[in-house]
Amino acid sequence: MTVVAGPSGAGKSTLLRLCNRLEVPTSGRICFRGDDVAGLDPRHLRRRVGMVFQRPTPFAGTVRDNLQVAEPELTDAAAADALERAELERSFLDRPAHELSGGEAQRLCLARTLVTGPEVLLMDEPTSALDPQATGALERLGRRFADTGVPVLWVTHDLAQMHRLADRVLVLVDGRIAHDGALATLDDASPAVRSFLGTS
Amino acid sequence: MSTDISWAGLVGSLVLIAVAIALSMWQRLQLERSIAWASARALVQLLLVGLALRFVLDPDRSLAWAWGWVLLMIAFASLTVARRAREVPSVLPLAIAAFGAAAVVSLGVLFGFGVFPLEARALIPMAGLMVGNSMSATVLVARRVFEELRDKRDEVEARLALGAASADAARPYVRAALRTALIPQIETTKAVGLVFLPGAMTGLILAGVDPLDAVRIQAAVMYLVLGSVATTTAVVALGVSRRLFTADHRLVRISRPAE
C-alpha cells in the first residue's frame, strides 16, 4: 500500500488521474509495468488500473445495473462475488443505488471497479466524504487488497490515515515528489515535507 | 366564400391594436410604444416577405430561387440556435448539419413520395414549418447535453474509468436530453385538434378549403415536424457529446459560466 500524501493543490489527484489516463501529461511520461501508457489503449488500461473517486458516484438504477456498467454480461454469481469482496451482501443487488448510504455507495463503487479485474487500485481520497465507521471499513478493505497482492495507491491529506495505512509514502509538494520511502523514513524527510507533516 | 382581406379590412383590424393600446394606457402599463412598434414592425416584415414570396412563387420562376430561400432559412435558424446556445462549443456547424439533415430526410420523404408536388408553393412553407418548429428543441437539446456532461462530470469519468468508450459513457445523459427535447413535441402532437387548431389548418380553413382536406395536410405537417425535431435533436445531441470528448476517451475540461 502506497499512500500519496501532501497539502491540497499539491497534485495528488492529478497524479492518480494521469495513471488512469483521465489526464495526459504536458511533459514527461507515465509508465505502467514498463510500458508508456500513451501507447496503450486507454480503455484497456483503465480496466487494468481501477480507480475509486473522492465522492461516491452511484449510477442510476439498481446495484446490479451499476455492476453491469463495468461488465454487461455479468452474472449474478459474479456480481455477488464482487459485492462480497467490498463487504456488501448479495441482497444489495436489487437495491436502488441512489438509496445507499455514503459508505455503502463508496463500497459499491469499489465493487464496480473490482468487476473489471484491476491489477492495481487507485483510491483518490475515497473516505473524505465518509463517517469514521465507513472510513474504517474502507481502510480495512484497502489493506486487504494490498495484502492479497493488488497494489493500492491511496491518496489522502489525512496524516492519521497515512500512518494507519502506508507501507510506502509519497509526499507531493507543489506538484513534485518531495519524499518517497517507507513510513519510517519520514523522520529523515526534508524541511518542506516536515513542514507539511507538522513535525518541524 | 371569399377570404381575401382588403386593405380597408386590414385597417379595420387595427382597431384591435387600439384596444391593446387603450388597455395599456388605462392600466398605466407603459407598453403603448412597444405595442405600436411591434404591430408596425410585424406589418412591414410581413409585407417584405410577401413581396419576396410573390417573386419566388411566380410559376415562371426557376425552382432554384425556392431552394435558395430554404438555404437562407436554414442559415438564419442555425445562427439563432448558435446565439441561444452560445456556451456550447461548435454549435453553429452542428446546427447547420442538423437542419441540413432534417431537410434531406423530411423534404426527401414529402416530395420523394409525392406527398406534395415539388413546387415552390409547397417547398417553402414545408421547409419553414420544419425549421421553425425544430429550432427551440434543437437549442434545448444542445444546452441540455452540454449541461448534463458538465454537471455530471464525476459520473461520466467514473464510467470512463471502468473502461467505457466515450460514446457509451455519454449515452445515459444524451438519452435523457433527447427525451426532454422530444417529449413536448410528442405531447403537442397528441393534443392537436383537441386543445388547439394548428396554424396551417386554420389558414387552410380560412382560405375556404374543405376541413377534411385541411386535416390531411395538417397531419402530414405534424409528422413532418415530429420527424424534423427527432432528426435535428439527434444530430445536435450526438454532435455536442462527441465534441466534449477527446479521441482517447477523455472528457474535456468544461468551464462553468461566470456567475
Interface residues (C-beta under 8 A of the other chain):
Chain A: N20 R21 L22 E23 V24 P42 R43 H44 R46 R47 G50 M51 F53 R55 T57 F59 A60 V69 A70 C109 R112 T113 V115 T116
Chain B: D154 E155 E157 A158 R159 L160 A161 L162 G163 A164 A165 P172 D248 H249 R250 L251
